[in-house]
């Protein structure tokens, strides 16, 4: 029988550490997002140092079930399993605290990158000691400018999924914009400020909410000696690779070494960015009371999750966004909300109404679903009625 606590709603670090110490094998089932991937990596490194066998699986629609026999199933970024890290605190912080409970110093850069994707400050609360620990290992400079994983400004601007702007997904447009800004090969702080101001104007032209959302991409924590140029840019990469190529994401989170792995990760980030920005630009939208709906030609729920976030923050005049995508053989959906709106429950009810065999996952502010080919207007109606 599992040694985990009875609840799977929100385990703390002490509960997780106590359970994994007694488990012969730990299976981690994590949501396909940056925070859950970072948390999985932090926990996995602690398990490895503690000689505890483990397996990690990422899923855009996770559904962890309790383990068989003595195996322990840990849900990260989702409920279910034997215990779960699914509370209001970033899972990366809970995983870091769990590692310390196991006597293993957590990797501060990986944990902070996860915190950044959860849109939480890096220099306050439980994240602050991690930032201090990182500064003891490598240079960290909070500077003006734009968060990117690479020093190549053209690549960073075109492929960032932290913002949605006219140059998003378009390297040629990014190159032209940078030429107009006439920045140095190694931009000064003043030039970084000019770039940030330009991007803030470009990204906030279509949505009042974007004025606040764009802040997560500005004034990054630069890490010039690390594998990725900024902590926030690293977080952007983690979120993209978790959704686009989960296996590569797990390898990065567990090892984070080697040029080949970094190259593969950045390639996944670029692929993800081009796909989601292109789908959002070509979407067909409709506005309802309280819900903004976008229909896209994309059936990957991981990609739809990014599209939903970007649409919510930079396009939608409503507090809730529903993205419905259709491919050749299947459909998917994702929703995102500004505030708590029982999106997970609403998505489940809507999918049951149109496809009892469909699968869903989510919480109050985000949700995803895999469903068979459906009549879109019927699904939209079911979702709105479920809210």
C-alpha positions as CSV (number, residue, x, y, z in Angstrom):
1,X,0.0,0.0,0.0
2,X,1.2,3.5,-0.8
3,X,2.7,5.5,2.1
4,X,1.4,8.8,0.8
5,X,-1.1,11.0,2.6
6,X,-4.8,10.4,1.9
7,X,-5.3,13.8,0.1
8,X,-3.9,14.6,-3.3
9,X,-5.0,18.3,-3.2
10,X,-1.8,20.0,-2.0
11,X,1.0,18.1,-0.3
12,X,3.7,20.1,1.4
13,X,7.4,19.5,1.2
14,X,7.5,17.4,4.4
15,X,4.8,15.1,3.2
16,X,6.4,14.6,-0.2
17,X,9.8,13.9,1.3
18,X,8.4,11.4,3.9
19,X,6.5,9.5,1.2
20,X,9.3,9.3,-1.4
21,X,11.8,8.1,1.3
22,X,9.6,5.0,1.8
23,X,8.8,4.4,-1.9
24,X,10.7,1.7,-3.9
25,X,9.8,3.6,-7.1
26,X,8.4,7.1,-7.7
27,X,6.4,7.9,-10.8
28,X,6.0,11.6,-11.5
29,X,3.1,12.7,-13.7
30,X,3.4,16.4,-14.5
31,X,1.5,19.0,-16.4
32,X,3.2,20.1,-19.6
33,X,4.2,23.6,-18.5
34,X,7.4,25.3,-17.3
35,X,6.7,25.3,-13.6
36,X,5.7,21.6,-13.5
37,X,8.7,20.6,-15.7
38,X,11.2,22.6,-13.5
39,X,9.6,21.1,-10.3
40,X,9.9,17.6,-11.8
41,X,13.6,18.2,-12.6
42,X,14.3,19.6,-9.1
43,X,12.6,16.6,-7.5
44,X,14.2,14.1,-9.9
45,X,17.7,15.3,-9.1
46,X,17.0,15.0,-5.4
47,X,15.6,11.5,-5.9
48,X,18.7,10.5,-7.9
49,X,21.0,11.8,-5.2
50,X,19.0,9.9,-2.7
51,X,19.2,6.7,-4.8
52,X,15.5,6.5,-5.2
53,X,14.4,5.1,-8.7
54,X,12.0,7.3,-10.6
55,X,10.2,8.0,-13.9
56,X,8.8,11.3,-15.2
57,X,6.0,11.8,-17.7
58,X,4.7,15.2,-18.9
59,X,1.2,15.5,-20.4
60,X,-0.8,18.5,-21.5
61,X,-3.9,16.7,-20.1
62,X,-2.4,14.9,-17.1
63,X,-4.5,12.3,-15.2
64,X,-2.3,10.7,-12.5
65,X,-3.8,7.7,-10.8
66,X,-2.6,6.2,-7.5
67,X,0.3,3.8,-7.8
68,X,0.1,0.0,-7.9
69,X,1.5,-1.8,-4.8
70,X,4.2,0.2,-3.1
71,X,4.9,2.5,-6.1
72,X,4.3,6.2,-5.4
73,X,2.7,8.5,-8.0
74,X,3.3,12.2,-7.5
75,X,1.2,14.6,-9.5
76,X,2.9,18.0,-10.3
77,X,0.9,20.9,-11.5
78,X,-2.2,18.7,-11.3
79,X,-4.3,16.8,-8.7
80,X,-4.5,13.0,-8.6
81,X,-2.0,10.3,-7.9
82,X,-1.0,9.4,-4.4
83,X,0.0,13.0,-3.6
84,X,0.2,16.2,-5.6
85,X,2.0,19.5,-5.8
86,X,-0.9,21.5,-7.1
87,X,-1.4,24.5,-4.7
88,X,-1.2,28.2,-5.1
89,X,2.5,28.2,-4.5
90,X,4.7,27.4,-7.6
91,X,5.4,23.7,-7.7
92,X,9.1,24.6,-8.2
93,X,9.2,26.1,-4.7
94,X,7.6,23.1,-3.1
95,X,10.0,20.8,-5.1
96,X,13.0,22.8,-3.9
97,X,11.8,22.6,-0.3
98,X,11.3,18.8,-0.8
99,X,14.9,18.5,-2.0
100,X,16.2,20.3,1.1
101,X,14.1,17.9,3.3
102,X,15.9,15.0,1.5
103,X,19.2,16.7,2.3
104,X,19.9,17.7,-1.3
105,X,20.6,21.3,-2.2
106,X,18.1,22.2,-5.1
107,X,19.4,23.6,-8.3
108,X,18.5,27.3,-7.9
109,X,18.5,28.2,-11.5
110,X,16.1,25.5,-12.6
111,X,13.8,26.2,-9.7
112,X,13.8,29.9,-10.3
113,X,13.1,29.4,-14.0
114,X,10.0,27.4,-13.0
115,X,9.0,30.2,-10.6
116,X,9.3,32.7,-13.4
117,X,6.9,30.8,-15.6
118,X,4.4,30.8,-12.7
119,X,4.5,34.6,-13.0
120,X,5.8,35.0,-9.4
121,X,8.6,37.4,-8.3
122,X,12.1,35.9,-8.0
123,X,13.3,38.2,-5.3
124,X,10.6,37.8,-2.7
125,X,9.1,35.1,-0.4
126,X,10.5,31.6,-0.7
127,X,12.1,32.4,-4.1
128,X,14.5,34.9,-2.6
129,X,16.8,32.4,-0.9
130,X,17.1,30.5,-4.2
131,X,18.2,33.7,-5.9
132,X,20.8,34.3,-3.2
133,X,22.0,30.7,-3.7
134,X,22.2,31.2,-7.4
135,X,24.3,34.4,-7.0
136,X,26.8,32.4,-5.0
137,X,27.3,30.1,-8.0
138,X,27.2,32.4,-10.9
139,X,26.7,36.0,-12.0
140,X,23.1,37.3,-11.9
141,X,22.3,40.9,-13.0
142,X,18.8,42.4,-12.9
143,X,19.1,44.7,-15.9
144,X,16.9,46.7,-18.3
145,X,15.7,45.1,-21.5
146,X,13.7,42.0,-22.6
147,X,13.8,38.5,-21.2
148,X,15.3,36.0,-23.7
149,X,17.0,32.6,-23.5
150,X,19.7,33.7,-26.0
151,X,21.8,36.7,-26.6
152,X,20.6,36.8,-30.2
153,X,18.1,39.6,-30.0
154,X,16.4,38.7,-33.4
155,X,15.8,35.1,-32.3
156,X,14.7,36.2,-28.9
157,X,12.2,38.8,-30.1
158,X,10.7,36.6,-32.8
159,X,10.3,33.4,-30.7
160,X,9.4,34.7,-27.2
161,X,6.1,33.3,-25.9
162,X,6.1,35.8,-23.1
163,X,4.5,38.4,-25.3
164,X,2.4,38.7,-28.4
165,X,3.4,41.5,-30.7
166,X,3.4,42.2,-34.5
167,X,6.9,40.7,-34.7
168,X,6.0,37.5,-32.8
169,X,6.8,34.4,-34.9
170,X,8.4,36.5,-37.7
171,X,12.2,36.6,-37.6
172,X,12.3,39.0,-40.6
173,X,10.0,41.5,-38.9
174,X,12.1,41.2,-35.8
175,X,15.3,41.9,-37.8
176,X,13.7,44.9,-39.5
177,X,12.6,46.3,-36.1
178,X,16.0,45.9,-34.6
179,X,17.6,47.6,-37.6
180,X,15.3,50.6,-37.1
181,X,16.3,50.7,-33.4
182,X,20.0,50.7,-34.4
183,X,21.3,48.8,-31.4
184,X,24.9,48.0,-30.8
185,X,26.3,44.4,-31.1
186,X,26.5,44.4,-27.3
187,X,23.7,46.8,-26.2
188,X,24.2,49.2,-23.4
189,X,21.7,49.6,-20.6
190,X,20.2,52.6,-22.4
191,X,19.8,50.6,-25.5
192,X,18.2,47.7,-23.6
193,X,15.8,50.3,-22.2
194,X,15.0,51.5,-25.7
195,X,14.3,48.0,-26.8
196,X,12.0,47.3,-23.8
197,X,10.1,50.5,-24.3
198,X,9.6,49.7,-28.0
199,X,8.4,46.2,-27.3
200,X,6.0,47.4,-24.5
201,X,4.4,49.8,-26.9
202,X,4.1,47.2,-29.7
203,X,2.7,44.5,-27.4
204,X,0.1,46.6,-25.6
205,X,-1.5,48.3,-28.5
206,X,-4.5,45.9,-28.7
207,X,-5.3,45.2,-25.0
208,X,-5.4,47.1,-21.8
209,X,-4.6,43.9,-19.9
210,X,-1.4,43.6,-21.9
211,X,0.1,46.6,-20.1
212,X,0.4,44.5,-17.0
213,X,1.2,41.2,-18.8
214,X,4.1,42.5,-20.8
215,X,6.0,43.3,-17.5
216,X,6.9,39.6,-17.1
217,X,9.1,40.0,-20.2
218,X,10.9,43.1,-19.1
219,X,13.8,43.8,-16.7
220,X,15.1,40.2,-16.7
221,X,17.6,38.6,-14.4
222,X,20.5,38.1,-16.8
223,X,22.7,35.0,-16.3
224,X,25.6,35.6,-18.8
225,X,27.7,32.6,-17.6
226,X,24.8,30.1,-17.6
227,X,23.4,28.1,-20.5
228,X,20.5,30.5,-21.0
229,X,20.9,34.3,-21.1
230,X,18.2,35.2,-18.5
231,X,16.3,33.3,-15.9
232,X,13.0,34.4,-17.4
233,X,14.1,33.4,-20.9
234,X,15.1,30.0,-19.5
235,X,11.6,29.7,-18.0
236,X,10.1,30.5,-21.5
237,X,12.2,27.7,-23.0
238,X,11.1,25.3,-20.3
239,X,7.4,26.1,-20.9
240,X,7.7,25.7,-24.6
241,X,9.7,22.5,-24.6
242,X,7.4,20.9,-22.0
243,X,4.6,21.4,-24.4
244,X,6.4,20.8,-27.7
245,X,8.9,18.0,-27.0
246,X,8.3,16.6,-23.5
247,X,11.1,14.0,-23.7
248,X,13.6,16.7,-24.5
249,X,12.2,18.8,-21.7
250,X,12.6,16.0,-19.1
251,X,16.2,15.4,-20.3
252,X,17.0,19.1,-19.8
253,X,15.4,19.3,-16.4
254,X,17.2,16.2,-15.2
255,X,20.7,16.9,-16.6
256,X,20.9,20.4,-18.1
257,X,24.3,19.7,-19.7
258,X,25.7,19.5,-23.1
259,X,25.5,21.7,-26.2
260,X,23.4,19.2,-28.1
261,X,20.7,19.2,-25.5
262,X,20.7,23.0,-25.3
263,X,20.4,23.2,-29.1
264,X,17.5,20.7,-29.2
265,X,15.7,22.6,-26.5
266,X,16.1,26.0,-28.3
267,X,14.9,24.3,-31.5
268,X,11.7,23.1,-29.7
269,X,11.2,26.6,-28.3
270,X,11.4,28.2,-31.8
271,X,9.1,25.5,-33.3
272,X,6.6,26.1,-30.5
273,X,6.7,29.9,-30.8
274,X,6.2,29.8,-34.6
275,X,3.3,27.4,-34.3
276,X,1.4,29.3,-31.5
277,X,2.0,32.8,-32.9
278,X,0.9,31.7,-36.3
279,X,-2.2,30.0,-35.1
280,X,-3.2,32.9,-32.9
281,X,-2.7,35.4,-35.8
282,X,-4.9,33.2,-38.1
283,X,-7.6,32.5,-35.5
284,X,-11.3,33.1,-36.0
285,X,-12.6,34.9,-33.0
286,X,-16.0,35.5,-31.3
287,X,-16.9,37.5,-28.3
288,X,-19.5,36.5,-25.8
289,X,-20.6,37.8,-22.4
290,X,-17.5,37.1,-20.3
291,X,-15.8,34.7,-22.7
292,X,-13.6,35.3,-25.8
293,X,-13.5,32.3,-28.2
294,X,-10.8,31.7,-30.8
295,X,-10.9,28.8,-33.3
296,X,-7.6,27.6,-34.6
297,X,-6.2,25.0,-37.0
298,X,-4.3,23.2,-34.3
299,X,-5.2,20.1,-32.2
300,X,-2.2,19.9,-29.8
301,X,-3.5,20.8,-26.3
302,X,0.0,21.8,-25.2
303,X,0.2,24.4,-28.0
304,X,-3.4,25.5,-27.3
305,X,-2.5,26.2,-23.7
306,X,0.1,28.7,-24.8
307,X,-2.3,30.2,-27.3
308,X,-4.9,30.6,-24.6
309,X,-2.5,32.4,-22.3
310,X,-1.3,34.8,-25.0
311,X,-4.8,35.5,-26.2
312,X,-6.0,36.2,-22.6
313,X,-3.1,38.5,-21.9
314,X,-2.7,40.3,-25.2
315,X,-5.9,40.0,-27.3
316,X,-9.0,39.2,-25.3
317,X,-11.4,42.0,-24.1
318,X,-13.0,39.4,-21.8
319,X,-11.6,37.8,-18.6
320,X,-11.9,34.2,-19.9
321,X,-10.5,32.8,-23.1
322,X,-11.5,29.5,-24.8
323,X,-9.4,28.2,-27.6
324,X,-10.9,25.4,-29.7
325,X,-8.6,23.6,-32.2
326,X,-9.3,21.0,-34.8
327,X,-7.0,18.7,-36.7
328,X,-7.6,16.1,-39.3
329,X,-8.7,13.4,-36.9
330,X,-9.1,15.0,-33.5
331,X,-9.9,18.2,-31.6
332,X,-8.6,19.9,-28.5
333,X,-9.4,22.9,-26.3
334,X,-7.7,25.1,-23.8
335,X,-9.0,27.8,-21.5
336,X,-7.4,30.6,-19.5
337,X,-8.8,33.1,-17.0
338,X,-7.6,36.3,-15.4
339,X,-9.1,35.3,-12.0
340,X,-10.4,32.1,-10.4
341,X,-13.3,30.9,-12.6
342,X,-13.6,27.1,-12.0
343,X,-12.3,26.5,-15.5
344,X,-11.2,22.9,-14.8
345,X,-14.7,22.0,-13.7
346,X,-16.3,23.9,-16.6
347,X,-14.1,22.2,-19.1
348,X,-15.0,18.8,-17.7
349,X,-18.7,19.4,-17.8
350,X,-18.5,20.8,-21.4
351,X,-16.5,17.8,-22.7
352,X,-18.9,15.3,-21.0
353,X,-21.8,17.1,-22.8
354,X,-20.2,16.6,-26.3
355,X,-17.8,13.6,-25.9
356,X,-18.1,11.4,-22.9
357,X,-14.8,9.7,-23.9
358,X,-12.8,12.9,-23.9
359,X,-10.2,13.8,-21.2
360,X,-9.7,17.0,-19.3
361,X,-7.4,18.6,-16.8
362,X,-7.2,22.0,-15.1
363,X,-7.9,24.2,-12.1
364,X,-9.6,27.5,-11.5
365,X,-7.6,29.5,-14.0
366,X,-6.6,27.1,-16.8
367,X,-7.8,24.0,-18.4
368,X,-7.1,21.7,-21.3
369,X,-9.0,18.9,-23.1
370,X,-8.6,16.2,-25.7
371,X,-11.8,15.4,-27.5
372,X,-13.0,13.7,-30.7
373,X,-14.0,15.8,-33.7
374,X,-16.9,18.0,-32.5
375,X,-19.3,20.7,-33.6
376,X,-17.6,23.8,-32.3
377,X,-20.6,25.9,-31.6
378,X,-22.2,23.2,-29.5
379,X,-19.0,22.8,-27.5
380,X,-18.7,26.6,-26.9
381,X,-22.3,26.7,-25.7
382,X,-21.7,23.8,-23.3
383,X,-18.6,25.5,-21.9
384,X,-20.3,28.8,-21.4
385,X,-23.3,27.1,-19.7
386,X,-20.9,25.2,-17.4
387,X,-19.2,28.4,-16.1
